[in-house]
């Protein structure tokens, strides 16, 4: 069972922000912004490449509600998902990073030379 499935099953504690029958949102343990929430489906999906349109429709509404709950809906925020090893996915359970609470920079892209990525 993956780490996030254990959180869903309450086998591992998490600082939960929002929850419904299908989705769960909790604080990231290694935040990259003043607000850094992870939103996940409760059913296991390895990554974005495997998610259904139906799950994404529910996930979209859920993430919008989370942004309102943590009061970043008006100031702005970023939603990111990493897919596979080259995309930086560390936990093989679909999850979205919701980051906000400050003006976000593009950090790791700001000094990269696109020629190095070809």
Secondary structure, DSSP 8 states (H G I E B T S, - for coil): --HHHHHHTTSS---EEEE-SSEEEEE-TT-SSSEEEEEEESS----GGG--HHHHHHHHHHHHHHHHHTT-TTT-EEEE---TTTTT--SSS-EEEEEESS----HHHHT--GGGG-
